[in-house]
Structures are given as C-alpha cells and as structure tokens.
Amino acid sequence: MDKKKLVLEHCKEAHALTEECYLEHEAIKGSPEWLEKRKYLLADLSLHMVQAALQQDKADPALISRSLYSLLIVCEDFIPDAELLPLARKMMEQQRVTE
C-alpha cells in the first residue's frame, strides 16, 4: 500500500474516534471541562486538514482554506492573545474575493 493511502487510512480511523469522543463529551460552553472538549474538536479539524491535503493528487485550496479558518477559530480558545479571529476573518474575505 502506498504511504499516502496508509496515512489516509489511519487518519480516517483517528477521525472517527476523535469525532466520537467529541460527541460523547458532555461539557457545555463555560464549564471547566469545555476546553477538554474543544481539544477533540481541534484534533478533528486537524484531521480534516490532513485529509484535504492528501485525498486528491492536487490539494484543494478552498477546502484547506475552510479547514484552516475553522482551526484558527478553535485555536482562539487556547491562545487568545494571538488574535487569530481577525486573521481568520481576513483569510475568508480574501477567499471570497478570489472565488
């Protein structure tokens, strides 16, 4: 099996497990456990990025851009001083202009 297919196979398994963990986590926004649940979402979105990069012969820029936007939004919870929300918004505005 070629290595790209192997990575995607493992990614698919990890993605399913990560999504399951996220959905089963009962934390609500504002609770002490909220960031723990958000870690699963961050992992899920990261796996989407891997899939977007490797599924086709040529990476899909629009799909990668949407994945990056989502990652930036969630990363704001973990590194609020980085001011990622304005960057995410700017990136999406630029993508709309180029579409």
N, C-alpha and C positions, 0 to 999 in steps of 0.2 A: 504494500500500500504506500502511495506517495505521502510524503511528510505533511503536505498541506491538507490532504484528506484526513490524515490522522489527527492533526490539530483540530480540524473542524469537528471530527467525531467526538473528541474529548470535550471540546467546547460545548457541543450540543448536550452532552451528559451533564456537564457542570452548570450549564444554563438552566436545564430542567430542575436540577437540585436547588440551585440558588433561588429560582422563582418560587419553588415550593416552600423553601424556608421563609422567604419574604411574605408570602401569602398566609403562612401559618402563624407568623409573629403577630401577637395581639396588641402591640404598643400603639398608642394613639399620640397624635402630634401634641407636643408639650410635655409628655410624660418623660421620666428619667430613662426609659428604655427606647425612646424614639430614635436616638442616634444609632443604637444597635440595629434596629430595623432598617434604617437608612443605609447601613453598611451593605446589607443584602441587595438593596436597590442599586447601590453604586457598583457592586460586583456584577449584577445583572446587566446594567448598562455597559459596563466594560466588556462583557462577553458579546453583547450586540456589536460593539465596535470591532472586535476580533472577527466576528462573522462577516460584517460588512466589508472588512479589508480583504478577506480571503475567499469568499464564496464564489466570486467570479474571476475571470482572467484579469480583468482590469477593475480596480476598486471603484465603487460607485461614490463619487464625491458628494452627491446630495445626501445619500444615506449616512456617510461618515460625518457630514456636517450636522445632521439631525442628532446623531449619536453623541457627538461632541457637545452640542448645545445642551442636551439632557445631562451629560456628565458634569458640565460646568454648573448647572443649576443645583444638582445634588451636592457637588463639592463645596458649594457655598455654605452648607451646614457644617462642614468640617474645617474649613479655612475661611471664616467670614471676613477677615482682614484683607484677603486677596482681591476683593472687589470683582468677583467673577461674573456677577449678574450683568453689569454694563457690557462686559466683553461678550457674553453670550448673546445679548440683545443686538449688539453691533454686528456680530457674525451672522445672525439670522437676517438682519436687514440687508447686509451685503449679498447674501444668497438670494433673497427675493429680487434684488436688482438684476442679478445675473441670470435669473430663470426666464 
